[in-house]
Amino acid sequence: MAATGTKLGHSTGQGIPVGDPEFFVQRVADSAVTTERRSAPMRMSEALWGIRWEEILPRQIDYDVVVIASSFEQSLPFIEANYSRIFEEEEDARFSHPSSTDPRVRYYRTVGDFFEFKQGDRTVALLIGTAADWSTYYIRSAAALPEVQGKKLIQRFFPEMFEVLKAGGVERVEADTSPSNMATLHLLSRLRFNPSGTVLTDRWGAHIKFTRYLDDAAEQVFLDQFCTGVRYQRRKHPGLRRAGRIGERQ
Ligand SMILES: CC(C)(COP(=O)(O)OP(=O)(O)OC[C@H]1O[C@@H](n2cnc3c(N)ncnc32)[C@H](O)[C@@H]1OP(=O)(O)O)[C@@H](O)C(=O)NCCC(=O)NCCS
C-alpha cells in the first residue's frame, strides 16, 4: 500500500492525486452511490453520510507516508505496541488483547473510522474518528510514534479529511485534550478549532473541548452567541491557509 519515494505534488503509483480536494469530494459522491448497492453491515460514517473511507483512501501525505483506511483489527497491533508509550500511560491502561465481546471492541467496530499512516510496511501514526451525532464528527484519538511527531503527518491529513466530512454533510468536528497537551492545543488552534468548553471526565480528567466548524452558518451562530471582540475566524490569514485550507473564506 505504500508509495515509497513518490514526491509530493505528483500522483502516487496508484493514480491518486496529491493535494486535490476536488478528488476527495468526488470520491464521497461515488461512494454514496456504491452504498446503495451493498448489503454488508456498514460503519456509522457510511450509514450517516455515505462516506466509505476505503474507497476514498489511500492518500499520500508525505513523500514516503500514505494514509490508508484501516479497521479496529488492523490497527490493534499498533495500539498494543505503542499507545502506552505515546500516551505516557501504564502498560495495561489501553487495549491489551481485548475480547471480541468487549463493548469497546463492538463500539469501535461499528462506529470507528481508523486511519493508519504507513511508511512502507510500518505504521507510524494512527488517527481514530467517530460520529458523535448526525452532524458532528469526533476526533477520538491521534497518535504518532515519537520519532515522527512534529513532522505534521496528522496535521496535513486533517484538511483533506474535513473536506470529505463536509461533502458528506458533517457540520462540525470536535476534539478534546488535556490542558497540558501543548502539541495538540497548538495543532488544533492551527487548524482553526474554536475552544468550546471544558469537559470533566472520570476517565481522562479535565479536558478542553474544541470545535472546528465545517458549516459557515453554524460557525456564525457560535460567533454571534459567544464571541465578542476580534474574530479571526472571519479573517483571511495567510499563515492559516496551508494548515486549514478548507477554512479559507472566499
Ligand atoms: C499530537 C500529535 C497527534 C500531533 O501529530 P502530528 O501531525 O505529528 O503533529 P504536528 O507535527 O503537526 O505537531 C503539532 C505541533 O506540535 C508540535 N509538536 C508535535 N510533537 C511535538 C513534540 N513531541 N515535542 C514538541 N513539540 C511537538 C509541533 O512542532 C507542531 O507545531 P508547529 O505546527 O508549529 O510545527 C502527535 O504529536 C502525538 O502523537 N502526540 C502524542 C499523543 C497525543 O498527545 N495525542 C493527542 C491526544 S488528544
The ligand as a Gaussian input file, in Angstrom:
#p B3LYP/6-31G(d) Opt

LIG

0 1
 C       -0.434000      15.365000      18.957000
 C        0.044000      14.592000      17.732000
 C       -1.011000      13.577000      17.349000
 C        0.221000      15.575000      16.586000
 O        0.559000      14.853000      15.410000
 P        1.467000      15.479000      14.251000
 O        0.769000      15.581000      12.950000
 O        2.696000      14.685000      14.225000
 O        1.689000      16.888000      14.795000
 P        2.442000      18.110000      14.220000
 O        3.751000      17.673000      13.657000
 O        1.564000      18.877000      13.323000
 O        2.655000      18.908000      15.567000
 C        1.741000      19.868000      16.045000
 C        2.539000      20.966000      16.709000
 O        3.045000      20.481000      17.958000
 C        4.463000      20.456000      17.941000
 N        4.898000      19.129000      18.410000
 C        4.444000      17.938000      17.980000
 N        5.047000      16.942000      18.622000
 C        5.907000      17.529000      19.475000
 C        6.814000      17.037000      20.439000
 N        6.962000      15.720000      20.672000
 N        7.538000      17.935000      21.143000
 C        7.385000      19.245000      20.920000
 N        6.532000      19.778000      20.033000
 C        5.800000      18.932000      19.324000
 C        4.898000      20.632000      16.509000
 O        6.092000      21.370000      16.425000
 C        3.727000      21.335000      15.857000
 O        3.872000      22.733000      15.882000
 P        4.153000      23.518000      14.504000
 O        2.963000      23.241000      13.615000
 O        4.262000      24.936000      14.900000
 O        5.420000      22.950000      13.972000
 C        1.379000      13.869000      17.997000
 O        2.323000      14.822000      18.399000
 C        1.249000      12.792000      19.065000
 O        1.017000      11.642000      18.759000
 N        1.413000      13.164000      20.352000
 C        1.295000      12.203000      21.464000
 C       -0.123000      11.678000      21.661000
 C       -1.107000      12.786000      21.827000
 O       -0.898000      13.720000      22.588000
 N       -2.230000      12.651000      21.112000
 C       -3.328000      13.566000      21.177000
 C       -4.156000      13.273000      22.395000
 S       -5.561000      14.338000      22.487000

